[in-house]
Amino acid sequence: MECYLKRKERVEIDINNLPSDPGLRLPIWSYDVNDRDKIRRCYLLKGPHQPRSHHFPQTLYGNIARRFNPKWFDEYSDWLEYSVQKDAIFCLYCYLFKPQEQIIKGQGGGDSFVGEGFKNWKKKEKLLCHIGDHNSIHNKARQKCEDLMKKQEHSLPALWLSKDDKNKKEYRIMLTAAIDCVRFLLRQGLSFRGHDESSNSDNRGNYLELFDFLADHNEEIKTVTSAYASSNLKLTSPKVQKEICIAASTETLRYIMKDIGSSYFSIIVDESRDVSTKEQLAIAVRYVDKLGQVIERFIGIKHVTSTNAVTLKAAIEDILAKHSLSIQMIRGQGYDGASNMRGEFHGLKALILNDNPQAFYVHCFAHQLQLCLIAIAKNHWQVKHLFEFTSRIINTVGASCKRSDTLKSIQHDKVLLHLKNGNLISGKGLNQETNLQKSSDTRWSSHFHSLISLMRMYASVIEVLEIVKEEGVHDQQSVEAGVLIDIMESFDFIFTMHLMIDILGITNELSQSLQRKDQDIENAMKLVQISKQRLQLLRENGWNALLAEVSRFCGVFEVVVPNMNETYKTRRRAMGRAEEITNLHHYRADLFYTVVDMQLQELNNRFSESSTELLLCVSCLNPSDSFHAYDEGKLICLAELYPSDFSIIEVVALKNQLSTYIIDMRTSEEFSSLRSIVDLAKQIVKFKKNDVYPLVYRLITLALTLPVATATVERAFSAMKIIKHRLRSRMGDDWLNDCLVPYIEKDVFDLIPNEDVVQYYQKMQNRLIKL
C-alpha cells in the first residue's frame, strides 16, 4: 500500500497587517519557514511596540497598587514591548529568534517575555536578569536580529565585490532617481503602471516614462542606468516601486507620530465607499504640537466589512495600535450624525466612552450646518420648490454638450457687451468663464453656489431654455422648457432665490470658517452666535433692502412686480375659506420672516452644545477683551472633567496657578490683543509661559484638542477618488493607503529627506548592495 504525503499548502502572509500588540501575535515558529525572515524584518523595522501615552492600569500586590512604568521604555528602548490587551511586557528579540524548544523547556525565562508576558511590576530587576550575560539567550537573539538586518547576499558578482565603493555610489544614484520619481507621482496622485510597459510601447506608464525622462536630462543617471540595464539592480520593477512607496508612507507617518509624541489627541472618523464599492474607514487625529499650534493629520484608511459600531471600533483600535497610539489618550471624538456613530447606547461614540469617559463627543459643526439648510428646504414648500426647480433647470440646460456650449457662448457674448458698455469692471481673475453648478445634500455650500451661478447667468439660461422650447426633439422637452421659463420669470421664484442667497451667504461664511483645520471649538461657537445675530439683523432690517434688490432685478429682466397692497392670489387650492391677505403680508410675514425664523430655530436646535457644561467651561479660556470671559470656578470644573489628567492635588494647585496666571495675562502687553484660544496657545509657548503655568496650559491644550468638523477626513475621501479612479479600481487597500498618506499630507512628506526613505527601503529586504 502506497502512502502519499500531501504537502501543506502555503498561505500568503499580509506583512502590512501583522498585529502590532505583542499580546495578539502568533508565535514566530507558527509561520511558514520561508516567511519568517520577512516577518522578522517587518517587526524590526517597526521597532518595539511602546504605547508611551497609554493609561497603564494598576494591579494590587497585597495592599500596594503597582503598574507598568513607561520610563522603562527609555532604559530598554531597543527590545521592551508592552501589550495593551494583556497588560504585560514582552521582549521583541526573544519573540523573533528564541528557539521553540527553549520556550517549552522554560530556559531563559521560558514563556514569560514571549508568550504570556511578564507583569510582576514589583520585580523590575527581572528585566535586567532577562538580559543576562553576553551568552544569554536574549543576547543571542539580539545578535541574530542585528545579523538579519545586515545580512548580505552571497551571490554578489566579483565585479561588485572588487569595486564596492564605486558600485555603492552608482546604486545610490539610481535609487535616489527612483525615489524622486515616486515622490513626484505620489504628490500628484498619479498612477505608476502602464497598460503596456514593453520596450516597444509608446507609453510605458508614468513611472518608467518619468525615469527615462530623468535619465535623458541627467548624464550621471543616464550613464549608471545604461551600465546596469541588464542587471537585476535596475530599479524599475513594480515591486521596487511599491517598496519605495511603502517606505515614503511609513516615514511620513513616523514623522507625524513623532510630532504627536505623548500629547493628547482627538480622533476624527468617517466612512464611505470607494470606486470599487468597498466600505472604507478614514481616520485623522487632532492635537496640539510643541509650538502650541492645532494640527490635524490624516493617518490612514482601513477597509471594513460592516459599518456597525463594533466593527468600526475594532478598525480604529487597529490603526491606533499600529502607530503605538493608545485609546486612553483620546480626548475627543468627531463624527457625523449617523446612528452607528453617535448612538447613545450602541454607537461608536458610546463604545469608546465606555473605554475612555474623557473622549468627549462633538457632532461635526459643518455637518450640523448643512442639516439646518436641508431642514428648511424640506419643511418650507416655497423654498422646497425653489431648489426643486433650480435642479430641473440645471439638469435641462446641462443635458447635452451642445446646450452647455450654447450657454457658455451666450454668456460670453453678454459679458463682452457689458464690458463694452462699462457695466462690468475688467481685471485679472474677473469675469471668468463659468457654468451652472449642481447642488447636493452631501456637499457643503453647494446650494449657495448653485443659486449664485443661476442668478449670474439668469438671462443666458432663459435664452437656452427658449432654444430648447423651440427646437426640442421631443414634445416633453419643449413642454418642460416652457414650464421652467414661466417659473423663472415669476416674481415668487426671483424673490425666493434672492432671499435664500442672502441667508445662505451668511451661513456659507460660517461653513468655510468651520472647515479650517486650526479652528477651535470655542471660536466655532462664537461664529455660530455671530451668524445668529446676522440673521436676526436681516429679519429686523433686511426687508426693505431685499425688496428693493428684487424689484431692481425684475425691472432689468422685465418681470412683473406685484403691488404689495393688493390681495395675494395663491395658486394652491384653499383649504376652506382662508382669510384674504395682501402681497406684503405674504412675502414679508409668510415667506421672509418665516424662512429666517426657521433658520434661526434650526441653528438653536442643532448647535445645542453651547449650553453643555464642557463648552461653557471652555469658553472661559477665551482671551478676547482682556480675558473678559475668565471664570476661575468654571475652569476648575473643566479640570475636574478630566480626572485622569488632573489629580486632586493638581486641581488644588491649579486654583493658585490660575490666580497668578490671570494677573500676568491682563498686565502683559503681548497678550492684550489676542482673539482666540489658538492665538493664546501660540503666544504662551512663544514666551515660554507654558513652563510657568503648566497646569493652565494643559487645560488650554485639552480645549484645543476637541474636534470641530470632519472636513479633514471628508477631504481624504475626495483624495481617494483622485487616487483610486475607474482605471485603478483594483488597487489593494494597503497600496491605496500608502499612496493616500503622502498625497494628503504633502507638507509633511516634503520634509522627509531622501536619505530616510533610502535607509528604510534598504532594510525592508536583503539588498545586493548595502549603503
C-alpha positions in Angstrom: 0.0 0.0 0.0 1.5 3.3 -1.1 1.3 6.3 1.2 1.2 9.8 -0.3 2.2 12.7 1.9 0.2 15.7 0.9 2.2 18.9 1.1 0.8 21.6 3.3 -0.5 24.5 1.2 1.4 27.7 1.9 -0.7 30.6 3.0 0.3 34.1 1.8 1.1 36.4 4.7 0.0 40.1 4.6 3.0 41.8 6.0 1.2 45.2 6.4 -1.5 43.8 8.6 0.6 41.9 11.2 -0.7 42.6 14.7 1.3 45.4 16.5 0.3 44.4 20.0 2.7 41.7 21.2 -0.2 40.0 23.1 -2.1 39.4 19.9 0.8 37.9 17.8 1.1 34.4 16.7 4.3 32.6 17.7 7.0 33.2 15.1 7.5 29.5 14.5 3.9 29.1 13.6 4.6 30.8 10.3 5.9 29.1 7.2 9.7 28.9 7.4 10.0 30.8 4.1 8.1 33.7 5.6 9.8 34.0 8.9 12.7 36.3 7.9 10.3 38.6 6.1 8.1 38.8 9.2 11.1 39.4 11.5 12.4 42.1 9.3 9.0 43.8 9.3 8.8 43.8 13.1 12.4 45.1 13.4 11.6 47.9 11.0 8.5 48.9 13.1 10.5 48.7 16.3 9.2 47.5 19.7 5.5 48.3 20.4 5.8 51.1 23.1 2.5 52.9 23.7 4.0 55.6 25.9 0.8 57.6 26.1 -1.3 54.7 27.3 -3.0 55.0 30.7 -1.4 51.9 32.4 -3.8 50.1 34.8 -2.9 49.4 38.4 -2.6 45.9 39.9 -2.8 45.2 43.7 0.1 43.4 45.3 -1.0 42.9 48.8 -2.1 46.4 49.9 0.0 48.2 47.3 -1.2 49.2 43.8 1.5 49.0 41.2 1.6 49.4 37.4 4.0 49.4 34.5 6.3 52.4 34.5 6.7 54.0 31.0 10.2 55.2 31.9 11.3 51.6 31.5 10.9 52.1 27.7 13.8 54.6 27.9 16.0 52.1 29.8 15.3 49.2 27.5 14.2 51.1 24.3 15.5 48.6 21.8 13.6 45.4 22.9 11.0 46.1 25.6 7.3 46.0 24.4 4.0 46.5 26.2 0.7 44.8 25.4 -2.4 46.8 26.0 -4.5 43.7 25.6 -2.7 41.7 28.3 -1.2 44.5 30.4 2.1 42.7 30.2 5.6 43.3 28.8 7.5 41.3 26.1 10.9 41.0 24.5 11.0 41.7 20.8 14.3 40.0 20.2 13.2 36.8 22.0 9.9 36.7 20.2 11.7 36.8 16.9 14.6 34.4 17.5 14.2 32.5 20.8 14.1 28.7 19.8 10.8 27.0 20.3 12.3 24.2 22.4 13.8 26.6 24.9 10.4 28.3 25.4 8.8 24.9 26.1 11.6 23.8 28.5 11.4 27.1 30.3 15.0 28.2 29.6 16.0 31.8 29.6 12.7 32.9 31.3 10.6 30.4 29.5 7.4 31.9 28.1 7.3 35.0 30.4 8.7 37.5 27.9 7.5 35.8 24.7 4.0 34.1 25.0 2.2 35.0 28.2 4.2 38.2 29.0 5.7 39.5 32.2 3.6 41.6 34.6 5.1 41.3 38.1 5.6 45.1 38.4 7.2 45.0 41.8 10.2 43.0 40.5 11.8 45.3 38.0 15.1 43.6 38.5 13.7 40.7 36.4 14.2 42.8 33.3 18.0 43.0 34.0 18.1 39.3 34.7 16.4 38.7 31.4 19.2 40.4 29.5 21.8 38.3 31.3 25.4 38.0 30.3 26.9 38.0 26.8 26.0 34.4 26.1 22.4 34.6 27.3 19.5 33.6 25.2 18.3 37.2 25.0 21.7 38.5 23.7 22.0 35.6 21.2 18.5 36.6 19.9 19.6 40.2 19.7 22.7 39.3 17.7 20.6 37.3 15.3 18.3 40.3 14.8 21.3 42.5 14.0 22.8 39.9 11.6 19.4 39.7 9.8 19.4 43.4 9.2 23.0 43.4 8.0 22.7 40.2 6.0 24.4 40.3 2.6 23.6 38.2 -0.5 26.3 35.6 -1.0 26.0 35.6 -4.8 27.4 39.1 -5.4 29.3 39.3 -8.8 33.1 39.5 -8.5 33.0 42.9 -10.3 30.8 44.4 -7.5 33.0 42.9 -4.7 36.1 44.4 -6.2 34.6 47.8 -6.8 32.4 48.1 -3.8 32.7 51.9 -3.3 32.0 52.7 -6.9 29.0 50.4 -7.0 27.6 51.9 -3.9 27.8 55.3 -5.4 26.2 54.2 -8.6 23.5 52.3 -6.8 22.7 55.3 -4.7 22.3 57.5 -7.8 19.8 55.0 -9.3 17.9 54.6 -6.0 17.7 58.4 -5.5 16.4 58.8 -9.0 13.7 56.1 -8.4 12.7 57.9 -5.1 12.4 61.2 -6.9 10.1 59.6 -9.5 8.0 58.0 -6.8 7.9 61.4 -4.9 6.5 63.2 -7.9 3.9 60.6 -8.7 2.7 60.4 -5.1 2.4 64.2 -4.7 0.4 64.4 -7.9 -1.8 61.4 -7.2 -0.8 59.7 -10.5 -0.7 56.1 -11.3 2.6 54.2 -11.6 1.9 51.4 -14.0 1.1 51.4 -17.7 -1.1 49.2 -19.8 1.9 48.1 -21.9 5.4 48.5 -20.3 7.3 46.7 -23.0 10.3 48.4 -24.7 8.3 48.8 -27.9 5.4 50.6 -26.2 4.7 54.2 -27.0 3.5 54.8 -23.4 5.1 52.6 -20.8 3.4 54.1 -17.8 4.1 57.2 -15.7 6.9 55.7 -13.6 9.0 54.3 -16.5 8.5 57.3 -18.7 9.4 59.7 -15.8 12.5 57.6 -15.0 13.6 57.7 -18.7 13.0 61.5 -18.7 15.2 62.0 -15.7 17.9 59.8 -17.4 17.7 61.8 -20.6 18.2 65.1 -18.8 20.8 63.9 -16.3 24.0 62.5 -17.7 25.0 60.8 -14.4 21.7 58.9 -14.1 21.8 58.0 -17.8 25.3 56.5 -17.6 24.5 54.5 -14.5 21.2 53.3 -15.9 22.8 52.1 -19.1 25.5 50.3 -17.2 23.0 48.3 -15.2 20.3 48.0 -17.8 20.6 44.2 -18.0 21.1 43.5 -14.3 18.6 43.0 -11.5 19.8 46.2 -9.9 17.8 48.3 -12.3 15.2 49.9 -10.0 12.2 50.0 -12.4 10.2 46.9 -11.4 6.7 47.2 -9.9 8.0 45.6 -6.7 10.6 48.3 -6.3 8.0 51.0 -6.9 5.7 49.6 -4.3 8.5 49.2 -1.7 9.7 52.8 -2.2 6.1 53.9 -1.8 5.7 51.9 1.4 9.0 53.5 2.7 7.8 57.0 1.9 4.4 56.5 3.5 6.0 54.9 6.6 8.5 57.7 7.1 5.7 60.3 6.7 3.6 58.6 9.4 6.7 58.2 11.6 7.2 62.0 11.4 3.6 62.6 12.3 3.7 60.2 15.3 6.9 61.8 16.5 5.2 65.2 16.3 2.3 63.8 18.4 4.6 62.3 21.0 2.8 61.8 24.2 0.2 64.6 23.6 -3.5 64.2 24.0 -5.3 63.8 20.7 -8.8 63.5 19.3 -10.0 61.2 16.5 -12.0 62.3 13.5 -13.6 59.5 11.7 -15.9 58.9 8.7 -16.8 56.0 6.4 -17.6 56.0 2.8 -17.4 53.7 -0.3 -14.6 53.9 -2.9 -15.0 53.4 -6.6 -15.0 49.6 -6.2 -17.9 49.9 -3.7 -15.7 48.8 -0.8 -16.6 50.4 2.6 -13.5 52.4 3.8 -13.0 53.9 7.2 -10.9 57.1 7.2 -9.3 58.4 10.4 -7.5 61.6 11.3 -6.0 62.9 14.6 -6.1 66.4 16.0 -3.6 67.5 18.6 -1.5 70.5 19.8 2.1 70.4 18.8 5.1 71.7 20.7 4.7 75.2 19.3 1.1 75.5 20.5 -0.4 75.0 17.0 -3.5 73.0 16.4 -2.7 70.2 13.9 -5.0 67.8 12.1 -3.3 64.9 10.3 -4.7 62.1 8.2 -3.2 58.8 9.4 -4.9 56.2 7.2 -7.8 54.3 5.9 -9.0 50.8 6.5 -11.4 48.5 4.7 -14.3 47.4 6.9 -16.7 44.6 6.1 -19.5 46.2 8.1 -20.4 49.7 9.2 -21.8 48.6 12.6 -20.2 50.3 15.6 -18.3 47.2 16.9 -16.5 46.7 13.6 -15.7 50.4 13.3 -14.2 50.5 16.8 -12.1 47.4 16.1 -10.8 49.1 12.9 -9.9 52.3 14.9 -8.1 50.4 17.6 -6.1 48.5 14.9 -5.0 51.7 13.2 -4.1 53.4 16.6 -2.2 50.3 17.8 -0.3 50.2 14.5 1.1 53.6 15.4 1.5 52.9 19.1 -1.3 55.4 20.0 -3.4 54.5 23.0 -7.2 54.8 23.1 -6.8 56.1 26.6 -5.2 59.3 25.3 -8.2 60.2 23.2 -9.8 63.4 24.4 -12.3 64.0 21.7 -14.4 62.2 19.1 -15.6 63.9 15.9 -18.2 62.2 13.6 -21.2 63.0 11.6 -24.7 62.4 12.9 -25.2 58.8 11.6 -26.8 56.5 14.2 -24.0 54.0 14.1 -21.6 56.8 15.0 -23.5 58.9 17.7 -25.8 56.2 19.1 -26.3 56.8 22.9 -26.1 53.1 23.8 -24.6 51.1 20.9 -23.0 53.7 18.7 -19.3 54.2 18.1 -19.3 57.2 20.5 -20.8 55.1 23.3 -18.3 52.2 22.8 -15.3 54.5 23.0 -16.7 56.4 26.0 -17.1 53.0 27.8 -13.3 52.5 27.5 -12.4 56.2 28.0 -15.0 58.5 29.6 -12.9 61.6 28.8 -13.2 61.1 25.0 -15.9 63.7 24.7 -18.0 63.5 21.5 -18.6 66.5 19.3 -21.0 66.3 16.3 -19.4 67.8 13.2 -20.3 71.5 13.2 -20.2 71.8 9.4 -22.5 68.8 9.1 -25.0 70.3 11.5 -25.0 73.5 9.5 -25.8 71.5 6.3 -28.6 69.8 8.2 -30.1 73.2 9.1 -30.3 74.1 5.4 -31.8 70.7 4.4 -34.4 71.1 7.1 -35.6 74.4 5.6 -35.6 73.0 2.1 -37.8 70.1 3.2 -40.2 72.0 5.6 -41.0 75.2 3.7 -42.9 74.5 0.5 -41.7 77.6 -1.4 -38.1 77.0 -0.6 -38.5 73.4 -1.5 -39.9 74.4 -4.8 -37.0 76.8 -5.4 -34.4 74.1 -5.1 -36.6 71.6 -7.0 -37.0 73.9 -10.0 -33.3 75.0 -9.8 -32.3 71.4 -10.0 -34.6 70.8 -13.0 -33.3 74.0 -14.7 -29.6 72.9 -14.3 -30.4 69.4 -15.5 -32.3 70.6 -18.5 -29.6 73.2 -19.6 -26.8 70.8 -19.0 -28.5 67.7 -20.5 -26.1 67.8 -23.5 -22.8 69.2 -24.5 -24.5 71.3 -27.2 -26.7 73.1 -24.7 -23.7 73.6 -22.3 -21.7 75.1 -25.1 -24.6 77.3 -26.2 -24.9 78.6 -22.6 -21.2 79.4 -22.4 -21.3 81.2 -25.8 -24.4 83.3 -24.9 -22.9 84.2 -21.5 -19.5 85.1 -23.2 -21.3 87.5 -25.6 -23.2 89.1 -22.8 -20.0 89.6 -20.7 -18.3 91.3 -23.7 -21.3 93.5 -24.2 -21.4 94.6 -20.5 -17.6 95.3 -20.6 -18.1 97.4 -23.7 -20.9 99.4 -22.1 -18.9 99.8 -18.8 -21.3 97.8 -16.7 -18.6 95.4 -15.7 -15.1 96.0 -14.4 -12.2 94.2 -16.2 -9.2 92.9 -14.3 -7.1 89.8 -13.6 -9.3 87.0 -12.4 -12.5 88.8 -13.1 -15.3 87.7 -15.4 -14.0 84.2 -15.8 -15.9 81.6 -17.8 -18.4 79.8 -15.6 -21.2 77.3 -15.7 -24.2 76.3 -13.6 -23.3 74.4 -10.5 -25.3 71.5 -9.2 -26.3 71.3 -5.6 -26.2 68.2 -3.3 -27.2 67.5 0.3 -23.8 65.9 0.9 -21.7 68.8 -0.5 -21.4 71.7 1.9 -22.1 75.2 0.4 -23.2 73.7 -2.9 -26.8 75.1 -2.6 -25.4 78.6 -2.2 -23.0 78.3 -5.2 -25.8 76.8 -7.3 -28.1 79.8 -6.7 -25.3 82.3 -7.2 -24.4 80.8 -10.6 -28.1 80.7 -11.7 -28.6 84.4 -10.7 -25.4 85.5 -12.6 -26.4 83.6 -15.8 -30.2 84.3 -15.5 -30.7 85.8 -18.9 -28.4 83.3 -20.6 -30.2 80.4 -19.0 -33.6 81.7 -20.2 -32.3 82.1 -23.8 -31.1 78.4 -23.8 -34.4 77.3 -22.5 -36.1 79.3 -25.3 -34.0 77.4 -27.8 -34.9 74.1 -26.2 -38.6 75.1 -26.2 -38.5 76.0 -30.0 -36.2 73.2 -31.2 -36.9 70.4 -28.7 -36.7 67.0 -30.3 -39.4 65.6 -28.1 -42.6 67.3 -27.1 -41.8 66.6 -23.4 -38.6 68.6 -23.6 -40.4 71.6 -25.2 -43.1 71.5 -22.5 -40.5 71.2 -19.7 -38.5 74.1 -21.1 -41.7 76.2 -21.3 -42.7 75.4 -17.8 -39.2 76.3 -16.5 -39.2 79.6 -18.3 -42.6 80.6 -16.7 -41.2 79.6 -13.3 -38.0 81.6 -13.8 -39.9 84.7 -14.9 -42.2 84.7 -11.9 -41.8 87.1 -9.0 -42.1 84.3 -6.5 -39.1 82.4 -7.9 -36.9 85.6 -8.1 -37.9 86.7 -4.6 -37.2 83.3 -3.0 -33.9 83.0 -4.9 -32.6 86.3 -3.6 -33.9 85.6 -0.1 -32.0 82.2 0.1 -28.9 83.8 -1.4 -28.9 86.3 1.5 -29.5 83.6 4.1 -27.0 81.1 2.6 -24.4 83.9 2.2 -24.4 84.3 6.0 -24.2 80.5 6.7 -21.7 80.0 3.9 -19.1 82.2 5.6 -19.7 80.1 8.8 -19.3 76.9 6.8 -15.9 78.0 5.4 -14.7 79.0 8.8 -15.7 75.7 10.4 -13.7 73.7 7.9 -10.4 75.3 8.9 -8.0 72.7 10.5 -6.9 75.1 13.2 -10.4 76.1 14.3 -11.1 75.7 18.0 -14.5 74.8 19.3 -14.9 77.9 21.4 -14.3 80.2 18.4 -16.6 77.9 16.3 -19.5 78.5 18.8 -18.7 82.2 18.7 -19.0 82.2 14.9 -22.4 80.4 15.2 -23.6 83.1 17.6 -22.4 85.8 15.1 -24.4 84.1 12.3 -27.4 84.0 14.5 -27.0 87.8 15.2 -26.6 88.5 11.5 -29.8 86.5 10.7 -31.6 88.5 13.4 -30.4 91.7 11.9 -31.6 90.5 8.5 -35.0 89.8 10.0 -35.3 93.2 11.6 -33.7 95.5 9.0 -33.3 93.5 5.8 -36.8 93.5 4.3 -36.7 96.9 2.5 -33.2 96.2 1.0 -34.3 92.8 -0.2 -37.5 94.1 -1.8 -35.6 96.9 -3.5 -33.0 94.5 -4.9 -35.6 92.0 -6.1 -37.6 94.9 -7.7 -34.5 96.2 -9.5 -33.7 92.7 -10.7 -37.2 92.2 -12.0 -37.0 95.6 -13.7 -33.9 94.7 -15.6 -35.4 91.4 -16.9 -39.0 92.8 -17.4 -40.6 90.6 -14.7 -43.9 92.0 -13.3 -43.6 93.1 -9.7 -46.9 92.7 -7.8 -48.5 95.6 -6.0 -47.7 94.9 -2.3 -51.0 96.4 -1.2 -53.2 94.2 -3.4 -54.7 90.9 -2.3 -52.4 88.0 -2.7 -53.6 85.4 -5.2 -52.5 81.9 -4.2 -52.0 79.2 -6.9 -52.8 76.5 -4.4 -56.3 75.3 -3.6 -57.6 77.0 -0.5 -58.5 74.8 2.4 -61.9 76.1 3.4 -62.4 79.8 3.5 -59.0 81.2 4.1 -58.7 84.9 5.2 -57.6 87.2 2.4 -54.1 88.6 2.8 -52.1 91.3 1.0 -49.0 90.6 -1.1 -47.0 92.5 1.5 -48.2 90.1 4.3 -47.4 87.0 2.2 -43.9 88.0 1.1 -42.9 89.6 4.3 -44.6 87.5 7.0 -45.3 84.2 5.4 -42.1 84.0 3.4 -39.4 86.4 4.6 -40.0 86.2 8.4 -40.9 82.5 8.3 -37.8 81.3 6.5 -35.4 83.5 8.6 -37.1 82.3 11.8 -36.9 78.6 10.6 -33.2 79.1 10.0 -32.6 80.7 13.4 -34.7 77.9 15.1 -32.7 75.2 13.4 -29.4 76.8 14.4 -30.6 76.9 18.0 -31.7 73.3 17.9 -28.7 71.9 16.1 -26.0 73.7 18.0 -27.2 72.9 21.5 -23.6 72.1 22.6 -23.2 75.7 23.5 -25.2 75.1 26.7 -23.3 72.0 27.8 -21.0 72.1 30.8 -17.9 71.4 28.7 -18.5 74.2 26.3 -19.4 76.7 29.0 -16.2 75.9 30.8 -14.0 76.0 27.6 -15.4 79.5 26.7 -13.8 80.9 29.9 -10.3 80.4 28.3 -11.1 83.0 25.6 -8.5 85.8 25.8 -10.5 88.4 23.9 -11.4 91.8 25.5 -8.6 91.3 28.2 -9.9 87.8 29.2 -13.4 89.2 29.8 -14.9 85.6 29.8 -12.5 84.4 32.5 -14.2 82.4 35.3 -11.9 80.6 37.8 -14.7 78.4 39.1 -15.7 77.1 35.7 -12.0 76.4 34.8 -11.7 74.3 37.9 -14.8 72.5 36.8 -13.2 71.9 33.4 -10.2 70.3 35.1 -12.5 68.1 37.1 -14.0 66.8 33.9 -10.6 65.2 33.2 -9.8 63.2 36.3 -7.0 61.2 34.6 -5.2 64.4 33.6 -5.7 66.4 36.9 -5.2 64.7 40.2 -6.8 66.0 43.4 -3.6 67.7 44.4 -3.2 69.3 40.9 -6.7 70.7 41.0 -5.8 72.4 44.2 -2.6 73.7 42.7 -4.4 74.8 39.6 -6.6 77.2 41.7 -3.5 79.1 42.9 -1.9 78.9 39.5 -4.9 80.5 37.8 -4.9 83.4 40.2 -1.3 84.3 39.2 -2.0 83.5 35.5 -4.9 85.9 35.0 -3.0 88.8 36.6 0.0 88.1 34.4 -2.1 87.8 31.2 -4.1 91.0 31.8 -1.0 93.1 32.6 1.2 91.8 29.8 1.2 93.8 26.6 1.9 90.7 24.4 -1.3 89.1 25.5 -3.6 92.1 25.2 -4.7 91.8 21.6 -5.4 88.1 21.3 -8.7 86.9 19.8 -8.9 83.2 20.2 -7.6 80.2 22.3 -5.5 79.2 19.3 -3.6 82.5 19.4 -3.3 82.2 23.2 -1.6 78.8 23.0 0.9 80.0 20.4 1.7 83.1 22.4 2.1 81.2 25.7 4.6 78.8 24.0 6.4 81.7 22.3 7.0 83.5 25.6 7.6 80.2 27.5 4.7 80.7 29.8 3.8 77.1 29.4 6.7 76.3 31.7 5.5 78.8 34.3 1.8 77.7 34.1 1.9 74.1 33.1 -1.5 73.2 34.5 -3.2 76.1 32.8 -1.5 75.2 29.6 -2.7 71.6 29.9 -6.3 73.0 30.2 -5.7 75.0 27.0 -4.4 72.1 25.0 -7.3 69.9 26.1 -9.7 72.6 24.9 -8.0 72.9 21.6 -7.9 69.2 21.1 -11.7 69.0 20.9 -12.7 68.5 17.2 -14.8 71.0 15.3 -15.5 69.4 11.9 -14.9 66.2 9.9 -13.5 68.2 6.9 -10.1 66.5 7.1 -11.5 63.0 6.6 -14.0 64.4 4.0 -11.0 65.7 2.1 -9.4 62.3 2.4 -12.4 60.7 0.6 -12.1 63.4 -2.1 -8.5 62.5 -2.5 -9.3 58.8 -2.6 -11.5 59.5 -5.7 -8.4 61.0 -7.4 -6.1 58.2 -6.4 -8.4 55.2 -6.9 -10.3 56.1 -10.0 -12.1 53.9 -12.5 -8.8 52.7 -14.2 -7.3 51.9 -10.8 -10.3 50.3 -9.2 -8.4 47.1 -8.4 -5.9 48.8 -6.1 -5.3 46.9 -2.9 -6.2 48.5 0.4 -2.6 48.7 1.7 -1.4 50.1 -1.6 -4.2 52.7 -1.6 -3.3 53.7 2.0 0.4 54.1 1.1 -0.5 56.3 -1.8 -3.0 58.4 0.1 -0.9 59.4 3.1 1.9 61.2 1.2 -0.7 62.7 -1.2 -2.8 64.2 1.6 0.0 65.2 4.0 2.2 66.8 1.3 3.7 69.3 3.7 5.0 66.5 6.0 6.0 64.4 3.0 8.2 67.2 1.6 10.1 67.4 5.0 11.1 63.7 4.7 14.7 63.6 3.3 15.5 61.1 0.6 18.1 59.5 2.9 15.4 58.4 5.4 13.5 56.7 2.6 16.7 55.1 1.3 17.6 53.7 4.7 14.1 52.3 5.3 14.0 50.8 1.8 17.3 49.2 2.3 16.2 47.5 5.5 13.0 46.1 4.0 14.8 43.2 2.3 18.3 41.8 1.7 19.7 44.1 -0.9 22.5 43.2 -3.3 24.4 46.4 -2.3 24.4 47.7 1.2 24.5 51.5 1.8 
